[in-house]
Amino acid sequence: MKKQRLSKTDWIKAGLAALSAQGPSALKAEPMAAMLGTTKGSFYWHFKDVPDFHAQILTAWADHAMGHLTESLAAEPTAPARLRRLGQIVAESHHPLCDSPALEPAIRAWARADAAVSSKLAEVDAERIALLQGLLSETGITNPEMARIIYAANTGMEELSTRDGQSNAGAMGSLVDLVLALS
């Protein structure tokens, strides 16, 4: 039986899973090839080198980190509904290429040791906080600290979920409802 040829997406998907499970040290050609049951040649067919692989993993994560939010929020009729939906989306934190709740905490851990990852994470964080601030402003909440508080709560909840396996949807929903009640 002939082996199926791996695509670049297969490699990126495996890289995101490895990052989530083992951290950035797992993102090397030889261990990744062994994990996928193939050769390093397949890796180098798709990626110039390991830094290219890292860059493409990071791009795949970042593209989804913001791209799906705009589409998902567009269907909601009011600012409070969009804010609640945003809370649900970030609490679910599912990536189409990696369904691990540990992905975002793994990206954050990687960013502490890699300047390129840190820079991309800072961009995504700034975009997300700006989106959150815009939604809060639409509901009449203009204090910019509220966006940062909600975002930081979510970031901490993601880390906690990697340890206890609990969903953050209820807690994030309660936080958003509390903020809306204060307005």
Backbone torsions as a table, in degrees:
resi	resn	phi	psi	omega
1	MET	NA	131.5	-178.5
2	LYS	-79.6	136.0	177.2
3	LYS	-70.9	143.4	177.0
4	GLN	-75.9	136.9	179.7
5	ARG	-71.8	134.9	178.8
6	LEU	-80.0	142.6	176.0
7	SER	-96.9	169.3	175.1
8	LYS	-59.4	-39.1	178.2
9	THR	-62.3	-38.3	176.7
10	ASP	-59.3	-43.8	179.5
11	TRP	-65.1	-44.1	-179.2
12	ILE	-65.3	-42.6	177.7
13	LYS	-59.6	-45.5	178.3
14	ALA	-64.7	-37.5	177.9
15	GLY	-63.9	-42.5	177.7
16	LEU	-64.2	-40.1	177.9
17	ALA	-65.3	-43.1	179.3
18	ALA	-64.8	-41.9	177.6
19	LEU	-59.4	-45.1	-179.6
20	SER	-63.3	-39.7	-174.7
21	ALA	-86.0	-36.6	-169.8
22	GLN	-125.2	-10.1	-178.6
23	GLY	91.5	177.4	-173.4
24	PRO	-66.1	-20.9	179.5
25	SER	-64.9	-18.2	178.8
26	ALA	-80.5	-8.5	-173.3
27	LEU	-89.7	57.8	178.0
28	LYS	-121.8	154.9	-173.6
29	ALA	-57.9	-51.3	-173.7
30	GLU	-66.3	-49.3	178.0
31	PRO	-63.4	-35.4	179.0
32	MET	-66.7	-42.4	179.2
33	ALA	-62.6	-43.4	178.8
34	ALA	-62.2	-42.4	179.3
35	MET	-60.9	-36.8	-178.0
36	LEU	-89.7	-2.0	178.6
37	GLY	68.0	38.7	-179.3
38	THR	-138.4	-168.8	-178.3
39	THR	-103.7	164.7	174.6
40	LYS	-63.9	-24.4	178.3
41	GLY	-58.8	-38.1	177.2
42	SER	-63.4	-41.1	177.7
43	PHE	-58.2	-50.7	-176.0
44	TYR	-74.6	-11.7	172.0
45	TRP	-69.3	-35.8	-175.1
46	HIS	-97.1	-25.8	-174.6
47	PHE	-131.2	140.9	-179.1
48	LYS	-62.5	-43.0	-178.9
49	ASP	-164.7	-177.4	-178.4
50	VAL	-63.7	-42.9	176.1
51	PRO	-58.9	-35.2	175.6
52	ASP	-63.8	-43.5	176.5
53	PHE	-58.0	-47.9	178.6
54	HIS	-58.3	-45.7	-179.0
55	ALA	-61.8	-40.0	-178.9
56	GLN	-73.2	-33.3	173.6
57	ILE	-63.0	-46.9	-179.4
58	LEU	-62.5	-41.9	177.8
59	THR	-63.0	-43.1	178.6
60	ALA	-60.5	-43.0	178.4
61	TRP	-64.7	-49.4	-175.3
62	ALA	-65.3	-39.6	179.5
63	ASP	-58.2	-40.9	179.5
64	HIS	-77.7	-32.0	-174.8
65	ALA	-55.5	-33.0	178.5
66	MET	-113.3	-34.7	-172.7
67	GLY	-55.5	-42.9	-176.0
68	HIS	-76.9	-19.8	-177.5
69	LEU	-65.6	-48.1	-177.9
70	THR	-58.9	-45.9	179.6
71	GLU	-62.9	-44.6	-176.8
72	SER	-67.1	-35.3	-176.9
73	LEU	-80.1	-22.8	-176.5
74	ALA	-61.1	-28.3	-177.7
75	ALA	-77.6	-13.5	-177.1
76	GLU	-83.1	134.6	-171.4
77	PRO	-78.1	-24.2	-175.5
78	THR	-131.4	162.1	178.5
79	ALA	-60.9	-45.6	177.3
80	PRO	-60.6	-37.5	178.4
81	ALA	-66.6	-39.6	177.6
82	ARG	-65.8	-39.9	178.9
83	LEU	-64.2	-44.7	177.1
84	ARG	-62.0	-42.5	179.8
85	ARG	-64.3	-40.5	176.5
86	LEU	-59.2	-43.7	177.1
87	GLY	-58.1	-41.6	178.6
88	GLN	-66.5	-42.9	-177.9
89	ILE	-62.7	-48.8	-177.4
90	VAL	-69.2	-29.9	177.5
91	ALA	-70.2	-31.2	179.2
92	GLU	-75.7	-36.1	178.6
93	SER	36.1	54.9	176.3
94	HIS	-98.9	134.1	176.6
95	HIS	-105.8	137.9	-176.8
96	PRO	-62.8	-21.4	179.9
97	LEU	-100.9	-7.9	-178.8
98	CYS	-156.6	113.5	-175.0
99	ASP	-93.6	26.0	-178.7
100	SER	-91.1	130.9	175.3
101	PRO	-67.8	-10.9	179.9
102	ALA	-86.0	-3.7	-175.5
103	LEU	-61.9	-53.0	-176.9
104	GLU	-65.3	-43.9	173.7
105	PRO	-59.4	-34.1	178.0
106	ALA	-67.6	-39.5	176.1
107	ILE	-61.3	-44.3	-179.2
108	ARG	-64.0	-40.5	177.4
109	ALA	-64.9	-42.0	178.4
110	TRP	-61.5	-38.7	-178.2
111	ALA	-63.4	-27.2	179.6
112	ARG	-67.0	-22.5	-176.5
113	ALA	-114.8	-1.8	-175.2
114	ASP	-136.5	118.1	-175.8
115	ALA	-62.8	-38.0	-179.7
116	ALA	-66.4	-41.0	178.4
117	VAL	-66.6	-42.7	178.9
118	SER	-59.9	-41.7	179.3
119	SER	-64.6	-45.7	179.9
120	LYS	-65.4	-41.0	177.9
121	LEU	-62.4	-41.0	178.3
122	ALA	-61.4	-40.3	177.3
123	GLU	-62.0	-47.9	-179.1
124	VAL	-64.0	-44.2	178.3
125	ASP	-59.0	-45.1	-179.6
126	ALA	-62.3	-42.2	178.3
127	GLU	-63.8	-43.6	-179.4
128	ARG	-65.4	-43.2	179.5
129	ILE	-65.1	-39.4	177.6
130	ALA	-63.5	-42.4	176.8
131	LEU	-61.4	-46.1	179.2
132	LEU	-62.3	-43.5	178.6
133	GLN	-62.6	-39.9	177.8
134	GLY	-62.2	-42.6	178.3
135	LEU	-66.6	-41.6	177.2
136	LEU	-61.7	-42.1	179.0
137	SER	-61.7	-39.4	178.2
138	GLU	-62.0	-27.2	179.3
139	THR	-89.7	-1.3	179.3
140	GLY	97.9	2.4	178.6
141	ILE	-96.6	108.2	-173.2
142	THR	-105.8	-4.7	178.6
143	ASN	-69.6	113.1	-176.4
144	PRO	-64.9	-19.3	178.9
145	GLU	-66.5	-27.1	-179.1
146	MET	-64.0	-39.9	178.3
147	ALA	-62.3	-43.4	179.6
148	ARG	-65.5	-39.6	179.4
149	ILE	-63.8	-47.4	-180.0
150	ILE	-63.7	-43.2	-179.1
151	TYR	-64.4	-43.9	179.1
152	ALA	-64.6	-37.8	177.3
153	ALA	-61.6	-43.2	178.9
154	ASN	-63.2	-43.7	-179.8
155	THR	-59.8	-43.5	177.5
156	GLY	-67.2	-38.4	178.3
157	MET	-63.3	-39.0	178.0
158	GLU	-60.4	-44.0	179.4
159	GLU	-63.0	-43.7	179.3
160	LEU	-62.0	-40.5	-179.8
161	SER	-63.0	-30.1	178.2
162	THR	-66.3	-21.3	-178.8
163	ARG	-97.5	-37.8	-176.1
164	ASP	-108.7	-7.4	176.0
165	GLY	72.1	6.9	-178.5
166	GLN	-84.5	149.9	176.8
167	SER	-74.8	147.0	178.0
168	ASN	-98.4	-2.5	-174.0
169	ALA	-56.7	-47.1	-178.7
170	GLY	-65.0	-44.9	-179.1
171	ALA	-65.5	-41.9	179.2
172	MET	-67.2	-40.0	176.2
173	GLY	-60.1	-42.2	178.1
174	SER	-63.9	-41.2	179.1
175	LEU	-64.1	-45.5	179.0
176	VAL	-63.1	-43.1	178.5
177	ASP	-62.1	-39.4	178.1
178	LEU	-63.1	-46.2	179.5
179	VAL	-61.7	-43.2	179.0
180	LEU	-65.3	-35.6	179.3
181	ALA	-67.6	-28.4	179.8
182	LEU	-76.6	-16.5	-175.6
183	SER	-79.7	NA	NA
